[in-house]
Amino acid sequence: MDDKLKQMKKENDNIPIPEELDFVVRHAIKQGMKNNKNHKKLPKKITGGVAAAALFFVLGVNTSDSFAASVKDVPVIGSLAKIVSFQEFKEDKETYKADIEVPALQGLENTEFEASLNKKYMVEAQAQYEAFKENMKYVESIGGGHIGVKGGYEVKTDNDQILSIERYEVSTSNGYSAREFDTIDKKNEFLITLPSLFKDDNYIYNISNNIIEQMIANYKKDSSNYYWVAGIVEKPEEVSFVNIDRNQSFYINNEGKLVICFDKYEVAPGAMGALEFIIPTEVIKDDLESNTYIK
């Protein structure tokens, strides 16, 4: 591991996480295992973000024999920042397999911001790995079975202004999947949130209506494109999507378009997978705070 990565790891370890989050993670694991009466239906990801796994950082970065370092550079992002695969959690047994890759930013002038993001990515990955180990113990306790998890990341956008990173988790045993996104202003070095793009909350209404219109249009073209929205489902109680959350998952693509993201099962049957909708800028132009990011 080079000196830069060693320093990054040191800074990463020194960022405090509120002690009260320990209880949140312990309770989430306990509740997940309590609800898991069938080993074929394993608990979903416990939670996300920095609050996801404060508990697991007391274990230390290198306490597990199955925790392998894997650092490999990928192409430079912008003039200053780049992303590397910083750590890797692995388990490779006959019926239990985990492979979780952790991204890390390098090269930002704002080292505190860089370290806070890297800490978050490590926490997310350790949460996934510790949940997998808890699931493994449970499956062993009921006579064994097959479980697996794959975690990693994808750079969705890489241009002079924007870096969008997706982190994902996929269960190879029960089909569960989840995604998290960060969209970063590389020039000014801060995290862009969905509300920060708009003047007020009116964007929720306009974006939601456009997504529903896209869903219905897709369904009319091909009835296999089935979504749980009014205009497609027959019973009102079957409607699961009315509007996006204020902080709905999103990224900004290389064409400067807003992309709204949903996890598998969030707005449609599992066969539809994870879904993304590109929002025409015309729909939101009057709501935008500026045209800095959305074109």
For each residue, the residues with C-beta under 8 A, 3 or more apart:
1: 5 6 9 69 71
2: 5 6 71
3: 6 7
4: 7 8 106
5: 1 2 8 9 71 84 86 104 106
6: 1 2 3 9 10
7: 3 4 10 11
8: 4 5 11 12 86 104 106 114 115 118
9: 1 5 6 12 13 61 86
10: 6 7 13 14
11: 7 8 14 15 111 115 118
12: 8 9 15 115 118 119 122
13: 9 10 57 61
14: 10 11
15: 11 12 115 116 119
16:
17: 21 50 54 57 119 123
18: 21 54
19: 22 54
20: 23 24
21: 17 18 24 25 50 51 54 55
22: 19 25 26 54 55 58
23: 20 26 27
24: 20 21 27 28 47 51 54
25: 21 22 28 29 46 47 51 52 53 54 55 56 127
26: 22 23 29 30 55
27: 23 24 30 31
28: 24 25 31 32 46 47
29: 25 26 32 33 46 130 131 134
30: 26 27 33 34
31: 27 28 34 35
32: 28 29 35 36 43 44 46 131 134
33: 29 30 36 43 134 135 138
34: 30 31
35: 31 32 43
36: 32 33 39 41 42 43 135 138
37: 41
38: 41
39: 36 42 138 139 142 145 147
40: 145 173 174
41: 36 37 38 174
42: 36 39 135 147 171 173 174 176
43: 32 33 35 36 46 131 135
44: 32 176 178
45: 48 127 128 131 169 176 178
46: 25 28 29 32 43 52 53 127 131
47: 24 25 28 51 52 127
48: 45 51 52 124 178 180
49: 52 120 123 124 180
50: 17 21 54 119 120 123
51: 21 24 25 47 48 54
52: 25 46 47 48 49 123 124 127
53: 25 46 56 57 123 124 126 127 130
54: 17 18 19 21 22 24 25 50 51 57 123
55: 21 22 25 26 58 130
56: 25 53 59 123 126 127 129 130
57: 13 17 53 54 60 122 123 126
58: 22 55
59: 56 63 64 126 130
60: 57 63
61: 9 13 67 87 122
62: 67 69
63: 59 60 67
64: 59 67 89
65:
66: 89 90 91 98
67: 61 62 63 64 87 88 89 90 129
68: 87 88 89 90
69: 1 62 87 88
70: 85 87 88 101
71: 1 2 5 84 85 86
72: 84 85
73: 82 84
74: 82 83 84 85 155
75: 82
76: 79 82
77: 81 82 83 155 158 163 186
78: 81 158 159 160 163 186
79: 76
80: 107 108 109 186
81: 77 78 105 106 107 108 163 186
82: 73 74 75 76 77 105 106 107
83: 74 77 103 104 105 106 153 155 163 165
84: 5 71 72 73 74 103 104 106
85: 70 71 72 74 88 101 102 103 104
86: 5 8 9 71 102 103 104 118 121 122
87: 61 67 68 69 70 101 102 104 122 125
88: 67 68 69 70 85 99 100 101 102
89: 64 66 67 68 98 99 100 102 125 126 128 129 151
90: 66 67 68 98 99 100
91: 66 96 97 98 99 129 132 133 136
92: 97 98
93: 96 97
94:
95: 144 145 146 147
96: 91 93 136 139 146 147 148
97: 91 92 93 147 148 149 172
98: 66 89 90 91 92 129 132 148 149 150
99: 88 89 90 91 149 150 151 152
100: 88 89 90 125 128 129 132 149 150 151 152 169
101: 70 85 87 88 125 151 152 153
102: 85 86 87 88 89 121 122 125 153
103: 83 84 85 86 121 153 165 167
104: 5 8 83 84 85 86 87 118 121 122
105: 81 82 83 108 114 117 118
106: 4 5 8 81 82 83 84 114
107: 80 81 82 114
108: 80 81 105 111 113 114 189
109: 80 189
110: 113 114 189 190
111: 11 108 114 115
112: 115 116
113: 108 110 116 117 189 190 191
114: 8 105 106 107 108 110 111 117 118
115: 8 11 12 15 111 112 118 119
116: 15 112 113 119 120
117: 105 113 114 120 121 182 184 191
118: 8 11 12 86 104 105 114 115 121 122
119: 12 15 17 50 115 116 122 123
120: 49 50 116 117 123 124
121: 86 102 103 104 117 118 124 125 153 167
122: 12 57 61 86 87 102 104 118 119 125 126
123: 17 49 50 52 53 54 56 57 119 120 126 127
124: 48 49 52 53 120 121 127 128 167 180
125: 87 89 100 101 102 121 122 128 129 151
126: 53 56 57 59 89 122 123 129 130
127: 25 45 46 47 52 53 56 123 124 130 131
128: 45 89 100 124 125 131 132 149 151 169
129: 56 67 89 91 98 100 125 126 132 133 149 151
130: 29 53 55 56 59 126 127 133 134
131: 29 32 43 45 46 127 128 134 135
132: 91 98 100 128 129 135 136 147 149
133: 91 129 130 136 137
134: 29 32 33 130 131 137 138
135: 33 36 42 43 131 132 138 139 147
136: 91 96 132 133 139 140 147
137: 133 134 140 141
138: 33 36 39 134 135 141 142
139: 39 96 135 136 142 144 145 147
140: 136 137 143 144
141: 137 138
142: 39 138 139 145
143: 140
144: 95 139 140
145: 39 40 95 139 142 173
146: 95 96 173
147: 39 42 95 96 97 132 135 136 139 171 172 173
148: 96 97 98 171 172 173
149: 97 98 99 100 128 129 132 169 170 171 172
150: 98 99 100 169 170 172
151: 89 99 100 101 125 128 129 167 168 169 170
152: 99 100 101 167 168
153: 83 101 102 103 121 165 166 167 168
154: 165 166 168
155: 74 77 83 158 163 164 165 166
156: 164 165 166 181 251 253 259
157: 162 163 164 183 251 252 253 254
158: 77 78 155 162 163 254
159: 78 162 254
160: 78 186 187
161: 185 186 187 292 293
162: 157 158 159 183 184 185 186 192 252 254 293
163: 77 78 81 83 155 157 158 183 184 186
164: 155 156 157 181 182 183 184 251 252 253
165: 83 103 153 154 155 156 181 182 184
166: 153 154 155 156 179 180 181 251
167: 103 121 124 151 152 153 179 180 181
168: 151 152 153 154 177 178 179 180
169: 45 100 128 149 150 151 176 177 178 179
170: 149 150 151 176 177
171: 42 147 148 149 174 175 176 177
172: 97 147 148 149 150
173: 40 42 145 146 147 148
174: 40 41 42 171
175: 171 264 270
176: 42 44 45 169 170 171 264
177: 168 169 170 171 263 264 273 274
178: 44 45 48 168 169 263 264
179: 166 167 168 169 249 261 263 274
180: 48 49 124 166 167 168 249
181: 156 164 165 166 167 249 250 251 261
182: 117 164 165 191
183: 157 162 163 164 191 192 250 251 252
184: 117 162 163 164 165 189 190 191 192
185: 161 162 188 189 190 191 192 293
186: 77 78 80 81 160 161 162 163 189
187: 160 161
188: 185
189: 108 109 110 113 184 185 186
190: 110 113 184 185
191: 113 117 182 183 184 185
192: 162 183 184 185 196 197 252 293
193: 196 197 247
194: 197 198 203 246 247 248 250
195: 198 201 246 247
196: 192 193 289
197: 192 193 194 203 258 288 289 293 294
198: 194 195 201 202 203 284 287 288 289
199: 202 287 288 289
200: 203 287
201: 195 198 204 205 246
202: 198 199 205 206 287
203: 194 197 198 200 206 207 284 287
204: 201 207 208 243 244 246
205: 201 202 208 209 243
206: 202 203 209 210 283 284 287
207: 203 204 210 211 244 248 258 260 279 283 284
208: 204 205 211 212 242 243 244
209: 205 206 212 213
210: 206 207 213 214 277 279 280 283
211: 207 208 214 215 241 244 260 277 279
212: 208 209 215 216 229 230 231 241
213: 209 210 216 217
214: 210 211 217 218 277
215: 211 212 218 219 225 227 229 231 232 241 267
216: 212 213 219 220 229 231 232
217: 213 214 220 221
218: 214 215 221 222 225 227
219: 215 216 222 223 225 226 227 232
220: 216 217
221: 217 218 225
222: 218 219 225
223: 219 226
224:
225: 215 218 219 221 222 272
226: 219 223 232 268 269 272
227: 215 218 219 232 241 267 268 272
228: 232 233 238 239 240 241 267 268 269
229: 212 215 216 232 233 239 240 241 242 267
230: 212 233 236 239 242
231: 212 215 216
232: 215 216 219 226 227 228 229
233: 228 229 230 238 239
234: 238
235: 238
236: 230 239
237:
238: 228 233 234 235
239: 228 229 230 233 236 242
240: 228 229 266 267
241: 211 212 215 227 228 229 266 267
242: 208 229 230 239
243: 204 205 208
244: 204 207 208 211 248 260
245: 248
246: 194 195 201 204
247: 193 194 195
248: 194 207 244 245 260 261
249: 179 180 181 260 261 262 263
250: 181 183 194 258 259 260 261
251: 156 157 164 166 181 183 259 261
252: 157 162 164 183 192 256 257 258 259 293 294
253: 156 157 164 256 257 259 278
254: 157 158 159 162
255: 295
256: 252 253 281 293 294 295
257: 252 253 278 279 280 281 294 295
258: 197 207 250 252 278 279 281 284 294
259: 156 250 251 252 253 276 277 278 279
260: 207 211 244 248 249 250 276 277 279
261: 179 181 248 249 250 251 274 275 276
262: 249 266 267 268 274 275 276
263: 177 178 179 249 266 274
264: 175 176 177 178 270 272 273 274
265: 268 269 270
266: 240 241 262 263 275
267: 215 227 228 229 240 241 262 275
268: 226 227 228 262 265 272 275
269: 226 228 265 272
270: 175 264 265 273
271:
272: 225 226 227 264 268 269 275
273: 177 264 270
274: 177 179 261 262 263 264
275: 261 262 266 267 268 272
276: 259 260 261 262
277: 210 211 214 259 260
278: 253 257 258 259
279: 207 210 211 257 258 259 260 283 284
280: 210 257 283 284
281: 256 257 258 284 285 294 295
282: 285
283: 206 207 210 279 280
284: 198 203 206 207 258 279 280 281 287 288 294
285: 281 282 288
286:
287: 198 199 200 202 203 206 284
288: 197 198 199 284 285 291 294
289: 196 197 198 199
290: 293
291: 288 294 295
292: 161
293: 161 162 185 192 197 252 256 290
294: 197 252 256 257 258 281 284 288 291
295: 255 256 257 281 291
